[in-house]
Amino acid sequence: METDEFLRYPIGGDQSSLHNKAYFTAEKKSELLWELKMLPAELEYALLNLDANQLATPYRPGGWSVNQLVHHVADSHMQAYTRFKLGFTEHNPEIKPYDQDAWASLSDNQLPVNFSLTLLHALHARWWFFADKFTEVDWEKTIFHPEKQRSIPLRELLDTYVWHGKHHTAQITQLRKRNKW
């Protein structure tokens, strides 16, 4: 039987806080940008042919439904795109955290997942196009995260949100495997 830790983090926990500038090689940057670009298609593939009951199924006991996960990724990545733009255009701006559990319970999470998938396709295309033009200096620009009480370079933010998208996609694919969908 799979542990709660595996159900929560099927690809492992986010390790971005361990990353330093040496981690962000040209090869790693290229890989992360590709993953950023492809995430909406991978998420859409993970949802392929799921019915309404399957979309309403929590990915783990006490967890969000698949539907909520998809809308959460859209909410989170809209925040991320804004954080990237703020970090790019301002000097170490303090970002505003949000209550993701409260957002997950809002009425727009009852919309079909296609709304958020469409949003993610457009958002990630813009995000990739924007970030693909960054110089080495641009990747070192920062945002200040008040909950973490530290400045976070955009290179680390990229890694965090790529992990985030892959993390939630894996939660869905693991649920499908367990339930033989």
CORQUIRA-V760069 format. One record per residue. N is the residue number from 0. PSI is psi as a letter, one per 40 degrees, with the letter a starting at -180 (999 if undefined). OMEGA is omega in whole degrees, -180 to 180 (999 if undefined). D_CENTER is the distance of its C-alpha to the mean C-alpha in Angstrom with 1 decimal. Layout:
n->N psi->PSI omega->OMEGA d_center->D_CENTER
n->N psi->PSI omega->OMEGA d_center->D_CENTER
This chain:
n->0 psi->i omega->-179 d_center->26.9
n->1 psi->i omega->-180 d_center->23.3
n->2 psi->i omega->176 d_center->22.7
n->3 psi->d omega->179 d_center->20.5
n->4 psi->d omega->178 d_center->18.6
n->5 psi->d omega->179 d_center->17.9
n->6 psi->d omega->180 d_center->17.0
n->7 psi->d omega->-173 d_center->14.4
n->8 psi->g omega->-176 d_center->13.2
n->9 psi->e omega->177 d_center->14.3
n->10 psi->e omega->-178 d_center->13.0
n->11 psi->i omega->-179 d_center->14.1
n->12 psi->i omega->178 d_center->12.9
n->13 psi->h omega->-179 d_center->10.9
n->14 psi->e omega->-173 d_center->13.8
n->15 psi->d omega->-178 d_center->12.8
n->16 psi->e omega->179 d_center->15.5
n->17 psi->e omega->-173 d_center->18.0
n->18 psi->h omega->175 d_center->17.5
n->19 psi->a omega->-176 d_center->20.2
n->20 psi->d omega->-179 d_center->21.3
n->21 psi->d omega->179 d_center->23.0
n->22 psi->d omega->-171 d_center->19.9
n->23 psi->g omega->178 d_center->18.7
n->24 psi->i omega->177 d_center->21.3
n->25 psi->d omega->179 d_center->21.6
n->26 psi->d omega->180 d_center->20.8
n->27 psi->d omega->178 d_center->17.5
n->28 psi->d omega->179 d_center->16.5
n->29 psi->d omega->179 d_center->17.5
n->30 psi->d omega->-179 d_center->15.5
n->31 psi->d omega->179 d_center->12.2
n->32 psi->d omega->177 d_center->13.0
n->33 psi->d omega->180 d_center->14.0
n->34 psi->d omega->176 d_center->10.8
n->35 psi->d omega->-178 d_center->8.9
n->36 psi->d omega->-173 d_center->11.8
n->37 psi->e omega->-175 d_center->11.9
n->38 psi->d omega->-179 d_center->8.6
n->39 psi->d omega->179 d_center->10.0
n->40 psi->d omega->179 d_center->13.2
n->41 psi->d omega->177 d_center->12.1
n->42 psi->d omega->179 d_center->10.5
n->43 psi->d omega->178 d_center->13.7
n->44 psi->d omega->179 d_center->15.8
n->45 psi->d omega->-178 d_center->14.6
n->46 psi->e omega->-173 d_center->15.9
n->47 psi->h omega->175 d_center->19.0
n->48 psi->e omega->173 d_center->22.2
n->49 psi->h omega->179 d_center->20.9
n->50 psi->i omega->-175 d_center->23.3
n->51 psi->d omega->179 d_center->23.1
n->52 psi->d omega->179 d_center->24.0
n->53 psi->d omega->178 d_center->21.4
n->54 psi->d omega->179 d_center->18.7
n->55 psi->e omega->-178 d_center->20.2
n->56 psi->h omega->175 d_center->20.1
n->57 psi->i omega->-179 d_center->18.1
n->58 psi->e omega->176 d_center->16.2
n->59 psi->i omega->177 d_center->18.3
n->60 psi->h omega->-180 d_center->21.3
n->61 psi->e omega->-179 d_center->20.4
n->62 psi->i omega->177 d_center->16.7
n->63 psi->i omega->174 d_center->15.1
n->64 psi->i omega->176 d_center->16.2
n->65 psi->d omega->179 d_center->14.4
n->66 psi->d omega->179 d_center->14.9
n->67 psi->d omega->179 d_center->13.3
n->68 psi->d omega->-177 d_center->10.2
n->69 psi->d omega->179 d_center->9.9
n->70 psi->d omega->177 d_center->10.9
n->71 psi->d omega->179 d_center->8.6
n->72 psi->d omega->178 d_center->5.4
n->73 psi->d omega->179 d_center->7.9
n->74 psi->d omega->-177 d_center->9.1
n->75 psi->d omega->-176 d_center->6.3
n->76 psi->d omega->170 d_center->5.7
n->77 psi->d omega->176 d_center->9.5
n->78 psi->d omega->-178 d_center->9.9
n->79 psi->d omega->180 d_center->8.2
n->80 psi->d omega->177 d_center->10.5
n->81 psi->d omega->179 d_center->13.3
n->82 psi->d omega->177 d_center->13.0
n->83 psi->d omega->-178 d_center->13.3
n->84 psi->d omega->177 d_center->16.3
n->85 psi->d omega->180 d_center->17.8
n->86 psi->d omega->-180 d_center->17.6
n->87 psi->d omega->-172 d_center->19.2
n->88 psi->e omega->-179 d_center->21.9
n->89 psi->i omega->179 d_center->22.8
n->90 psi->h omega->176 d_center->23.9
n->91 psi->f omega->-178 d_center->21.5
n->92 psi->i omega->175 d_center->20.7
n->93 psi->h omega->-180 d_center->19.8
n->94 psi->i omega->179 d_center->16.6
n->95 psi->h omega->174 d_center->16.8
n->96 psi->i omega->177 d_center->14.8
n->97 psi->i omega->-178 d_center->14.6
n->98 psi->g omega->-175 d_center->15.3
n->99 psi->d omega->177 d_center->12.4
n->100 psi->d omega->177 d_center->15.1
n->101 psi->d omega->179 d_center->17.4
n->102 psi->d omega->-178 d_center->15.0
n->103 psi->e omega->-179 d_center->14.4
n->104 psi->e omega->-179 d_center->18.2
n->105 psi->i omega->-174 d_center->18.9
n->106 psi->d omega->-178 d_center->20.9
n->107 psi->e omega->175 d_center->18.5
n->108 psi->e omega->176 d_center->16.6
n->109 psi->e omega->177 d_center->19.8
n->110 psi->i omega->175 d_center->19.4
n->111 psi->i omega->-178 d_center->19.0
n->112 psi->d omega->-180 d_center->15.5
n->113 psi->d omega->178 d_center->16.8
n->114 psi->d omega->-179 d_center->16.5
n->115 psi->d omega->177 d_center->12.7
n->116 psi->d omega->178 d_center->12.7
n->117 psi->d omega->178 d_center->15.1
n->118 psi->d omega->-178 d_center->13.3
n->119 psi->d omega->178 d_center->10.2
n->120 psi->d omega->-180 d_center->12.8
n->121 psi->d omega->-178 d_center->14.6
n->122 psi->d omega->-178 d_center->11.8
n->123 psi->d omega->175 d_center->10.5
n->124 psi->d omega->178 d_center->14.2
n->125 psi->d omega->-179 d_center->15.0
n->126 psi->d omega->179 d_center->12.4
n->127 psi->d omega->-179 d_center->13.5
n->128 psi->d omega->179 d_center->17.1
n->129 psi->d omega->-174 d_center->16.9
n->130 psi->d omega->-179 d_center->15.4
n->131 psi->e omega->-179 d_center->17.6
n->132 psi->e omega->-177 d_center->20.6
n->133 psi->i omega->171 d_center->19.9
n->134 psi->i omega->177 d_center->22.8
n->135 psi->d omega->178 d_center->22.8
n->136 psi->d omega->-180 d_center->23.8
n->137 psi->d omega->-179 d_center->20.9
n->138 psi->e omega->180 d_center->18.4
n->139 psi->e omega->175 d_center->20.3
n->140 psi->i omega->-171 d_center->20.0
n->141 psi->i omega->165 d_center->18.4
n->142 psi->i omega->175 d_center->17.1
n->143 psi->h omega->180 d_center->18.6
n->144 psi->h omega->-174 d_center->16.6
n->145 psi->d omega->178 d_center->19.3
n->146 psi->d omega->179 d_center->18.0
n->147 psi->e omega->179 d_center->17.7
n->148 psi->f omega->177 d_center->20.8
n->149 psi->i omega->175 d_center->20.1
n->150 psi->i omega->-178 d_center->19.2
n->151 psi->h omega->178 d_center->16.1
n->152 psi->i omega->-178 d_center->16.6
n->153 psi->d omega->177 d_center->14.4
n->154 psi->d omega->179 d_center->14.5
n->155 psi->d omega->177 d_center->12.9
n->156 psi->d omega->176 d_center->10.2
n->157 psi->d omega->-180 d_center->9.4
n->158 psi->d omega->-180 d_center->9.5
n->159 psi->d omega->-176 d_center->7.4
n->160 psi->d omega->171 d_center->4.2
n->161 psi->d omega->176 d_center->5.7
n->162 psi->d omega->-177 d_center->6.4
n->163 psi->d omega->179 d_center->3.4
n->164 psi->d omega->179 d_center->3.4
n->165 psi->d omega->179 d_center->7.0
n->166 psi->d omega->-179 d_center->7.5
n->167 psi->d omega->175 d_center->7.3
n->168 psi->d omega->179 d_center->9.1
n->169 psi->d omega->177 d_center->11.5
n->170 psi->d omega->179 d_center->12.3
n->171 psi->d omega->-178 d_center->13.5
n->172 psi->d omega->177 d_center->15.4
n->173 psi->d omega->175 d_center->16.9
n->174 psi->d omega->179 d_center->18.1
n->175 psi->d omega->179 d_center->19.6
n->176 psi->d omega->-179 d_center->21.4
n->177 psi->d omega->-177 d_center->22.7
n->178 psi->e omega->180 d_center->24.0
n->179 psi->f omega->178 d_center->25.2
n->180 psi->999 omega->999 d_center->23.7
